[in-house]
């Protein structure tokens, strides 16, 4: 067993751990990590988000448990003070001594604080750690109580300085950026683009002071201003210093490793220091005489160090490191890549500037106009990914390279190629170093046909996320190039669509899942085909979820909705939202008895949360005694029919919407379908029941009811479309019967009515033809099928509590009556809620 | 209080020191699972009737650390028996404990045997 000690638990130190545990053999290596900060590694790049939500947990790279799960021993709040190279040990501030086989230094950097008179005054801060931010916030709170709109200066107009300016603006202070150089972001921008950015930032209320050397910080005890020259003073109440970084290389110095003249620990392309058993990565590593203050090179270094330690000698750091960056600064796109500013002898620049729109685009091309050397984008960086790829891969430029930043003009074809034109070696995700070739293989050969699947398989897009649009393009284009049509079969076990399977079950009169699998499927089934088959059996035979319980989704299996902590919620049916005071009291009494959290749902009924598995039959027994029945909130089935009070009470009502809604809800209750179904009934066109956002809706108008179908809310809201106008209740019901039955028989699994209609050839007109004009000659069958479902309804909870065998399923353990002690609740506004997920 | 949210170690046949008599075969649904308590551990036990095999693994889903896997659906992917977590449908191999549709941590798995109508689970302690 070899011990690898990582000193530093920042982003790069964490990335080393992540890559190490993914590759190393658990039995052969022990990983120990020391972090000086009290927290586990967090995402410093997005530090300014801490100002927005004050939630440090959200910034964490991985929760503390992750280290435990991966057998990493993590010490936070523990600084390593000495390295003893002879004995190969380290000691810490609290005098722990540990020996190592390999040592990885990832101590990062600290903010550089220039030697200015008075820099130690109260109210002067740096911008690096969450603790720094907390101190800054506390001070800002204090001065905001004294001054109405306090001023805060940021010393340094670089990337981080401008982020800090945004942060102080969010704190309600007036930001002043003070920069020594004559331009903003001097490393990334040229003078003209800096000017464009400055105008934009000033228009947003950020004051910019360029070419300012600070002589001293004014104030007695606490800061009141900054003096540049004798007559040049800026009054401020607070100062944040963001004037660059200095590597935290003191450990390397004290143990005699080879250092750079201006700091940093010298490393070779294996990331080894002058001691081959000590590695240095991230912002302390001096590679090619440079310190790299960006995340992507740091991650790359971590990856090289992991491979080298594990014996893969071939992984080396690239000779040239790409320092291209793209970011959104206070809502403004800023990007620079390759050689952003370039001496004239190396090539030409093509520059487009529009100050009124805050736009600046510059590309540098070789003298022969064939290759891209670099560029700068301010205001609109949408072409960044493509330009960067052209630069990195030395792709030939189009005949008129200006089209790259101006778009094509005069009827020419668009000069940009698609992502598919890139060479396979093009690195698309630079955080995780994933190439176009790897992505396309993942799509073609491994069948990862969505960005989500690809992200899981390759980790692409999981870093900064900037490459996501490009990965999306690659997915779409690759699938197109394969001539792919959407796969119709349900899963690997059935080579049929849901509609085909529905017909098979019905024609062959198959009643069991195992029988179905044996007759027309292969293998042993999965979590996709099992619930799909369960829904088909339910739609044809109206069997409840109780008979074949292990092919049901968990909610159906236990007839309740599983919640975050593995407890369940209970929703009795309250048809159309009409409930008597007596029923309300009963529900309240039962909820109180079992200590349930109660809330009114969006479907006009009452949801009771936090029931443990074994309590479900007890609760339902009492509810059933009080005359309630199951609300099927757990099923892919009819949920509710929402109603307004209609002409019963409302002075505008055209018809009795509550009565109609109750009849309809009772008619369709318990019917299982490819997805959940919701209905609505409104008494007039004011539409208080929001019937047009439901799968079916009725709206009372002069002369009858208008019937709408295939609407939904959700992620992609759709208004329902008109099926028929001004019909009586019986006719309206008949058409909706047929529409629902047709949908149930033909829709793919987990497809709501709106999505089903969208894919249906002929759309709403075709549905009209089927259910009104009977163009398929099936309406009699549809009517009969629906009537069968309506006639055979049973309350499945009644069935469950009355049947001892079914009831016995409701226990957490099969070998003891004990309860699951892992369930924890915390209190919330006089009720309870599950303990939050870590 | 130790409620078993700590990491469990897989038990290999060679490590078995205790065969714990969990419950009667009839207590476990066909092609489904149930949860067994052993000391402070929660074990999900699956009766994969179609395969004629039994599997056992930790009941704790490593994704959100909830004790729910025994209520998950079981099935098979290219021949590999698997369980799907009821909360977010992450799937793990019942044989190796490996996460199949992502890179969450591996489940601890346990040996199972049947004797005289009872289900036994093998533990190393």
Interface residues (C-beta under 8 A of the other chain):
Chain A: X22 X65 X68 X69 X70 X456 X492 X514 X517 X523 X524 X525 X526 X527 X529 X530 X531 X549 X550 X551 X553 X554 X557 X558 X562 X564 X565 X566 X809 X812 X813 X814 X815 X816 X818 X820 X821 X822 X823 X837 X838
Chain B: X1 X3 X4 X5 X6 X7 X22 X23 X27 X28 X29 X30 X31 X32 X34 X35 X36 X37 X42 X45 X48 X50 X51 X60 X62 X64 X65 X66 X67 X68 X71 X72 X73 X74 X75 X76 X77 X78 X79 X81 X82 X84 X86 X87 X89 X91 X101 X102 X103 X105
